Amino acid sequence: MGVPSPGYAITVRVETPSSANATGELLEAVRSARGSLTALDIVESTHNHLVVDVTCDASDADHATRITDALGAVPGVTVRKASDRTFLMHLGGKLEVNPTVPLKHRDDLSRAYTPGVARVCMAIHDNPEDARRLTIKRNTVAVVTDGSAVLGLGNIGPAAALPVMEGKAALFKRFAGVDAWPVCLDTQDTEQIIAIVKAIAPVYGGVNLEDIAAPRCFEIERRLRKELDIPVFHDDQHGTAIVVLAALRNALRVVDKRMEDIRVVVSGVGAAGHAIIQLLLAMGVRELVGCGSRGAIHRSEGYADPDRQWIADHTNGADLSGSLREVLPGADVFIGVSAPNLLTGDDIATMADGAIVFALSNPDPEVDPLAAGEHAAVVATGRSDYPNQINNVLAFPGFFRGMLDAGSSEITQEIMIAAAKAIADSVTPDELNASYIVPSVFDPVVAPSVAAAVREAVEAGAPHEKEK
């Protein structure tokens, strides 16, 4: 059984006879079911009975049911209702729209809407660049998905993807003040997605592509970057790569190794893996092997997928073949963005001294973090219940804040590297250790630092910006 998590928190309302040990029996029931009690609130009390809300974390949905059953099995206790706190948070959605101007009387209406708005419309008609100054475009991002690769859930479609996109939009606002909105498209046709995003682009200052399956995501991003004059950023690729690079910079400081001296094995050559590989090569990594589901990507085998062929052409200089387990021995760094339970602690033991393991498959990593920690010097995951969470929220809010503020459209490797350095440097030398290589997602320094670094990188590369 996994570790109890707030992601599976429940509140169980029970009725119990009023006695001196009533709440103690409820507490013991939760403990016996291996739940983690977080609150116990008496909501009703009489001479004969108590109504109590028991709130606790579970490890999964089945565990939550076992905790509820354990409470109901206490003599004299009746379960009135069990509520999943995650579902309660999502009731009615997680976003709303609020006007930024007063609408209290007729004069306000005349300026915000008709007739005054007509003059603003014509000003934009005469000078389209004024849209950034006079509308929500200057601060608004479209979070676009087709629902084809949502979290670790796979191709679940646009409606089922909406809760994730709502959450993404909420994070944009919470951490960087960016107004983002979910755009879930009921098509998985590359040309249709490109056409729709181009058609809605006048409203937005940027496009965050999200949870679109490879290899379609590569073509969609390439085309939209070429054909739009606003930044287009596939977070599953580049957001992940930025945070991985930030974490790796600090992990190498912990183990006293240099980027150009390490040997890296990457498991997963889809959207995230491809972007990570590109960014690590740009940072000077010389020895890198990428592994797909059939093993190492190498020059001796041709690949129909041009993005996979690019990896074959630019990595694995020794032309190694074989499974992930076979190419892992001696590696300084393992980065997993693939599938759960591919490796064991014994596999990690074959890596070099001072090994770094980033097992980022979510919710179940490529190797058990505790088993990896018995042999590796630094371990990171994508989970919030272990140290060193590699979380894209460290990157995308500040990244878009910087791009929007700079009025820039072209996203270069230099800009992404600048963002990664800003995240890494948010961990001070006094804070840095094997269990703290990336800052907390709630660190108020991170998003402004990333935004500032992005703006500076844009300004440094201004002569190379696309013509608007």
C-alpha positions, 0 to 999 in steps of 0.5 A: 500500500502506498503512502497516504496523500491529500490527493485521496483525502476523505471526510466521513460523517459518523454518528456515535454514542456519546461516551468518554472514549467515543472519539478515541474509538474513531481515531483507533479505527482510522489507525487500524486501517492505516489512514492518516487522520488530519482532523476530527470535528464534532458537528452535533452533540446531544446527551445520547449521541455525537455527530463527528466529521472524521477527515483523513488521508488515504493512499488510493480510492480503495484505501479510502473505502477500507477506512470508511468501512473500519469506521462503520465497524466500530460498535454503535457507529453509523456512517452517515456520509463519506465525501471525497475531498478532491471531488468536493474541490472540483464541484462547479469547476475551479475557475470564474471570470470577474470584471476588472472595471466597475459596472455600477451605473450607466456611465460605467456601462457606457464606457465599458460597453456601448457606445464607448467601446466602439471607439476602442474597437476602431482604434484596434482596427486601425492599429492591431498592435493596440490589442495588447494594450487595450484588451485581455490579450496582454495577460491571457494564455490559452491552455490547449489540449486534445485530451490525448495524453493526460497525466498518466491516464492516456487518451481520455478525451477533451471533457475528461481533460478539463479538470487538469486544464482548469487546474493549470489555469488556476496555477497560472493565476496563483503564481504569476497573475496570468489569466489562463483559460482551458481550451479543450478541443474535440478533435485529434487531427493535427491540421484541425488543431492547428487551424483552430488555435490559429483562429482563436489566437487574436484573443490570447497573448500566448498558447500553452499546449498541454497533454497532446500525444507525441509525435503529433505534439511536435508538429503542432508546436512547430507549425504554430510557432512558425505561423503565430506571432505569440509564444507557443509553449508545449509544457509537457516538453519544455516545462518539464525540460526546464525544471529537470535542467534546474534540478540537475544543475543543483544535484551535480553541485551536491555530488560535485560533478560537471555537466560535461563529464557525466553519462546520462540515461533517459528513459522515455523519448516522447514529448518530455524525453525529447525536450530534455535530451535537446536541452541537456545537449545544449548545456554540454552533456556529451554522453547520453543514451535515450531509451524507448520501450524497445531499448536504447535508441542508436544509429544502427537502426533507422527510425521512421519517426523524424524526432526519434531519428534526431535522437539517434543522430545526436546521442549514444556516440558508442552506438549501444544497443540493448534494454534500459537495464543493459545500458544503465550500468556506469551512468551518473544520471538516470532520468525517467519520463516513461512508465512505472516500475521499470527498474529496481534498487539493484539496477540503481546499484549498477550506476556510478558512485554519486548517482543521481536518479530522477524517476518522474513517471507519475503517480508511480515512478520508474523505480521505487524512490526508497529503493533508489535512495539506498544506492543513489546520492540524490533522488527526485520524483514527480510526486509531492510526498517525496523530497525533490518534486520535479514540478512544472509549476516551477517553470510555466507561470514565471516563464509566460509572465516573462514572455508576456511582459517582454511582448516576445513570441520566439522561444529559444533554448537560451531563454529556456536555459535562463529560466532553468538557471533562475529556478536552480538559483532560487535554492541558496547555497546554504539550503542546497542538499541531497533532499532539497535541489529544487525550491518549493512550488510555494516559494514566492521568489521563484516565479518573479525570478523566472520572469525576470530571467526570461525578460533579460534573455529575450532582450539579449536575443532581441535582434534574432526575434521573429518579424512581427 
